[in-house]
């Protein structure tokens, strides 16, 4: 997955990317492990697979609940 390696390199070089990641990590730290897992599964579904497997609906519902609680 060369595109993911490029994103990680960008995160290491980019101050705005580091700041955004710090905000994201701070927000996720206030969530339960289940909510954190649901968030990262949704990210994976969207960015990596670009397909919507059956569990995508459940993950997206969890992310919607996560966003509404923020």
Secondary structure as GFF3:
##gff-version 3
##sequence-region A 1 70
A	DSSP	alpha_helix	2	13	.	.	.	ID=ss1
A	DSSP	alpha_helix	15	29	.	.	.	ID=ss2
A	DSSP	alpha_helix	33	44	.	.	.	ID=ss3
A	DSSP	pi_helix	45	49	.	.	.	ID=ss4
A	DSSP	alpha_helix	54	69	.	.	.	ID=ss5
###
